[in-house]
Amino acid sequence: MPISRPTAKPAQAGFTLFEVMLVIAIVGVMLTLTVPRLNARIEAAQMTEAAERVAGRIRAAPLRAQLLGQPLTFDPGQAGAGAGLVLVPLDDGLAGWTWAYQGALSVSALGLCEPGAVTLRGAAGRARTIRVSPPFCATEIVPGGAAG
């Protein structure tokens, strides 16, 4: 009678349930830590882009005032008073963000600017302030909403 040797079991391929759940838990923790930072960076980039767009409109205002031959204003409080045109819409595609004006931000028909500032504040509390310097609407974007 021949003696049979015990045969080795073939190696099992794959992962155990514990290993799979451990990997899912680690990925979940990593996502929990990185998603808020990613959202903050996206909002900061959108805010910087919007501030640059508004600053460009302000820098272009003297030429536009000269071409139209009339004074312009960026202050929405003066829009109905016949003081000029509102060039910066408050709803510039930035839902949930607010604008605050310091000064009238007006441009004479000769293309000369009055000093002022516009602050853009995001939903997360971040802000950018666009300072306007006379006489030719030079702009400076200041992070943090400091109008100085």
PEBELZI-V876679 format. One record per pair of residues at least 24 apart in sequence whose ideal C-beta (glycine too) atoms are under 7 Angstrom apart, sorted by sequence separation. I is the first residue (numbers start at 1). J is the second residue. D is the distance in whole Angstrom. If there is no record, write none. Layout:
BEGIN
I&J&D / I&J&D
END
This chain:
BEGIN
97&121&6 / 113&137&4 / 121&145&6 / 97&122&5 / 61&87&6 / 75&101&5 / 78&104&6 / 97&123&7 / 119&145&5 / 74&101&7 / 96&123&4 / 105&132&6 / 119&147&6 / 75&104&5 / 57&87&6 / 75&105&6 / 88&118&7 / 107&137&7 / 117&147&4 / 57&88&6 / 73&104&6 / 74&105&4 / 73&105&7 / 73&106&4 / 54&88&6 / 72&106&7 / 71&106&6 / 72&107&5 / 71&107&6 / 71&108&5 / 71&109&5 / 70&109&5 / 69&109&6 / 50&92&6 / 65&107&4 / 65&108&7 / 50&94&6 / 65&109&6 / 66&110&7 / 74&118&7 / 62&107&6 / 66&111&4 / 102&147&5 / 61&107&5 / 65&111&5 / 63&111&7 / 62&111&3 / 62&113&7 / 54&118&6 / 51&120&6 / 50&120&6 / 58&130&7 / 47&120&6 / 58&132&6 / 62&136&6 / 47&122&5 / 55&130&5 / 62&137&5 / 54&130&6 / 61&137&6 / 51&128&4 / 59&137&5 / 43&122&5 / 47&126&6 / 51&130&6 / 58&137&5 / 48&128&7 / 59&139&6 / 43&124&6 / 47&128&5 / 58&139&5 / 44&126&6 / 43&126&6 / 40&124&7 / 55&139&4 / 55&141&6 / 51&141&5
END
